[in-house]
Amino acid sequence: CHSLLNTAVRLGAHITVCTPEGYEPNAKIVNEAMISARETGAEVRIMNDPHEAAEGADAIYTDVWASMGQEDEVEERAAIFHDYQVDDELMGMAAKDAYFMHCLPAHRGHEVTASVMDGPRSIVYDIAENRLHVQKAALVMLLCK
């Protein structure tokens, strides 16, 4: 979430990060993002209420609840993050044309329901395809130096 936060504000995008209490982004990184946001006109909001965060959003982006190296925390995190699942109700609070985004791999039924993941507002496979092309371009750039 830190790199997404920094990239969004550098591009002048408004970003809301919503997590359970105690799982907020690093305060130093948030402060740096807020400084960048003042320069670019972006807005940074950090909150703990997923319904408030989703209200009118242009996109809802989620990730796995437990990353690599956190396998022993899967059950604990599932209980903590349960109310943060992206489902049809949460997507209904976003703008009518809002997209659902996920960096993949996703765990259906955990951070996102199958109906959202496979729904018409989901662009997860487009993101994955575009990421492949960007990765190939980065390799070409690195190998040609």
Secondary structure, 3 states (H helix, E strand, C coil): CHHHHHHHHHCCCCEEEECCCCCCCCHHHHHHHHHHHHHHCCCEEEECCHHHHHCCCCEEEECCCCCCCCHHHHHHHHHHHHHHCECHHHHHHCCCCCEEEECCCCCECCCECHHHHCCCCECHHHHHHHHHHHHHHHHHHHHCC
